[in-house]
Amino acid sequence: MTFSEFETVVELRRYTLHPGRRDELIELFEREFVEPQEAAGAHLFGLFRARASPDEFVWLRGFRSMEARKQALEEFYFGPVWKEHRSAANATMIDSDNVLLLRPVRRGLASPPPGTGVHVTVSAAPAPPPEQAFAAFETEPSPNTFPQLPVRTDGPFSVSFSRVASESSFELVPTSRSLIR
């Protein structure tokens, strides 16, 4: 198994949090939610602070297929860990529905190039990935197989990840458990 298998279906999840609660959510997330989600069949590529938005938590979760996504989310969200900690997690959030469901245009999350900095560009229209992008995605057109977690349907979107800032990108700062550094 290689982690690139989990780039078949990717969620870019951007949570708006109550002021001052981001570190609280990150601590809870890293302590309680990483291993159970991976045991259920998801792969967490990255957990980030948005540098320009002190009340935003961004994370990337990947799956081998839409069916694998459905199974992994059912196992995790209907399981004991989420039931035990969901109230604490949800109490930190204002909005958790800014989620893009994506498919690969250029795989690379599993093995980003050496360097520092993670810059994400989200375009509200299909666009070829910039040359400097180490990974690029577009809206996954399949229906959401786990409607308990809404995904945005106002696309299509193009999303690229780079080590280099651009005029339209935003910078992500990896948390201690982020695999993308």
C-alpha positions as CSV (number, residue, x, y, z in Angstrom):
1,M,0.0,0.0,0.0
2,T,1.1,3.5,-0.8
3,F,-0.4,6.7,0.5
4,S,-1.0,7.9,-3.1
5,E,-3.8,5.3,-3.2
6,F,-5.6,7.7,-0.8
7,E,-5.5,10.6,-3.3
8,T,-8.3,9.1,-5.3
9,V,-10.9,11.0,-3.3
10,V,-9.8,13.9,-1.1
11,E,-11.7,16.3,1.2
12,L,-10.3,19.8,1.7
13,R,-12.0,20.7,5.0
14,R,-11.9,24.3,6.2
15,Y,-13.5,25.0,9.6
16,T,-14.3,28.4,10.9
17,L,-13.9,28.3,14.7
18,H,-15.0,30.4,17.6
19,P,-12.4,33.0,18.4
20,G,-9.4,31.7,20.3
21,R,-10.5,28.0,20.1
22,R,-8.3,26.7,17.3
23,D,-5.5,25.2,19.5
24,E,-8.1,23.6,21.6
25,L,-9.6,21.8,18.6
26,I,-6.2,20.9,17.2
27,E,-5.2,19.3,20.5
28,L,-8.4,17.3,20.7
29,F,-8.2,16.3,17.1
30,E,-4.6,15.2,17.2
31,R,-5.1,13.3,20.5
32,E,-8.4,11.6,19.7
33,F,-9.3,11.6,16.0
34,V,-6.3,10.8,13.8
35,E,-5.7,7.0,14.6
36,P,-9.5,6.1,14.7
37,Q,-10.1,7.7,11.3
38,E,-7.0,5.9,9.8
39,A,-8.1,2.6,11.4
40,A,-11.5,3.1,9.7
41,G,-9.9,3.5,6.2
42,A,-9.2,7.2,5.8
43,H,-5.8,8.8,5.5
44,L,-5.1,12.2,7.0
45,F,-2.6,13.9,4.8
46,G,-2.4,17.2,6.6
47,L,-3.7,19.2,9.6
48,F,-3.0,22.9,9.4
49,R,-3.5,26.3,10.9
50,A,-4.3,28.9,8.2
51,R,-1.6,31.5,8.7
52,A,-3.8,34.5,7.8
53,S,-6.9,33.3,9.6
54,P,-6.4,32.7,13.4
55,D,-9.8,31.1,13.7
56,E,-9.5,28.6,10.8
57,F,-8.5,24.9,11.0
58,V,-7.8,23.2,7.6
59,W,-7.3,19.5,7.0
60,L,-7.0,17.0,4.2
61,R,-8.5,13.6,4.4
62,G,-8.2,11.0,1.6
63,F,-9.8,7.8,0.5
64,R,-9.2,5.0,-2.0
65,S,-12.7,5.4,-3.6
66,M,-16.1,6.9,-3.0
67,E,-17.3,3.6,-1.6
68,A,-14.3,3.4,0.8
69,R,-15.1,7.0,1.9
70,K,-18.6,6.0,2.7
71,Q,-17.5,3.0,4.7
72,A,-14.7,4.9,6.6
73,L,-17.0,7.8,7.5
74,E,-19.8,5.5,8.7
75,E,-17.3,3.6,10.9
76,F,-15.8,6.7,12.4
77,Y,-18.9,9.0,12.8
78,F,-21.2,6.2,14.1
79,G,-18.4,4.8,16.3
80,P,-17.5,5.3,20.0
81,V,-14.7,7.8,19.6
82,W,-16.8,10.4,17.7
83,K,-19.7,9.9,20.0
84,E,-17.5,10.5,23.1
85,H,-15.8,13.6,21.7
86,R,-18.1,15.2,19.2
87,S,-19.7,17.7,21.6
88,A,-16.3,19.0,22.6
89,A,-15.2,19.3,19.0
90,N,-18.4,20.9,17.8
91,A,-18.3,23.4,20.6
92,T,-15.2,24.9,19.0
93,M,-16.8,25.4,15.6
94,I,-18.9,28.1,13.9
95,D,-18.9,26.4,10.5
96,S,-17.6,23.0,9.4
97,D,-19.4,22.8,6.0
98,N,-16.7,24.5,3.9
99,V,-15.7,21.2,2.4
100,L,-14.5,20.4,-1.2
101,L,-14.8,16.8,-2.4
102,L,-12.0,16.4,-4.9
103,R,-10.4,14.0,-7.4
104,P,-6.8,14.1,-8.6
105,V,-5.5,16.0,-11.6
106,R,-1.9,15.6,-10.4
107,R,-1.1,13.3,-7.5
108,G,1.5,14.4,-5.0
109,L,0.1,14.9,-1.5
110,A,1.7,11.6,-0.4
111,S,5.2,12.7,-1.5
112,P,5.5,16.5,-1.6
113,P,8.9,17.8,-2.8
114,P,11.5,18.9,-0.3
115,G,11.1,22.4,1.1
116,T,9.0,24.4,3.4
117,G,5.7,26.1,3.1
118,V,2.3,24.7,1.9
119,H,0.3,27.1,-0.2
120,V,-3.2,26.3,-1.5
121,T,-5.0,27.9,-4.4
122,V,-8.7,27.3,-4.8
123,S,-10.2,28.5,-8.1
124,A,-13.9,28.7,-8.6
125,A,-13.6,27.3,-12.2
126,P,-11.8,24.5,-13.8
127,A,-8.2,25.5,-14.5
128,P,-5.0,23.6,-15.4
129,P,-2.7,23.3,-12.4
130,P,0.1,25.8,-12.1
131,E,3.6,24.4,-13.1
132,Q,4.9,24.8,-9.5
133,A,2.0,22.7,-8.0
134,F,3.1,19.4,-6.5
135,A,-0.5,18.2,-6.3
136,A,-3.7,19.4,-8.0
137,F,-7.4,18.4,-7.8
138,E,-10.8,19.2,-9.2
139,T,-14.3,18.8,-8.0
140,E,-15.3,15.1,-7.6
141,P,-18.6,14.9,-9.6
142,S,-20.0,11.9,-7.8
143,P,-22.9,12.4,-5.3
144,N,-21.9,12.7,-1.7
145,T,-22.1,9.2,-0.3
146,F,-22.2,10.4,3.3
147,P,-24.8,13.2,3.4
148,Q,-24.4,13.6,7.2
149,L,-21.3,15.6,6.3
150,P,-22.2,18.2,3.6
151,V,-19.8,19.1,0.8
152,R,-20.0,22.2,-1.3
153,T,-22.0,21.9,-4.5
154,D,-21.4,25.5,-5.8
155,G,-18.4,24.4,-7.9
156,P,-16.7,23.2,-9.9
157,F,-13.4,24.0,-8.2
158,S,-9.8,23.5,-9.0
159,V,-7.4,23.2,-6.0
160,S,-3.6,23.1,-6.2
161,F,-0.8,22.7,-3.6
162,S,2.6,24.3,-3.9
163,R,5.7,25.2,-2.0
164,V,5.6,28.6,-3.6
165,A,3.1,31.4,-2.7
166,S,1.0,32.9,-5.5
167,E,-1.2,36.0,-5.6
168,S,-4.3,33.8,-5.0
169,S,-3.0,31.2,-2.6
170,F,-3.3,31.0,1.2
171,E,-0.6,29.6,3.4
172,L,-1.1,26.6,5.7
173,V,1.1,26.0,8.7
174,P,1.4,22.3,9.6
175,T,0.4,21.1,13.1
176,S,2.7,18.7,14.9
177,R,0.8,15.6,13.5
178,S,0.6,16.8,9.9
179,L,2.2,14.5,7.4
180,I,2.6,17.3,4.8
181,R,5.2,19.6,6.3
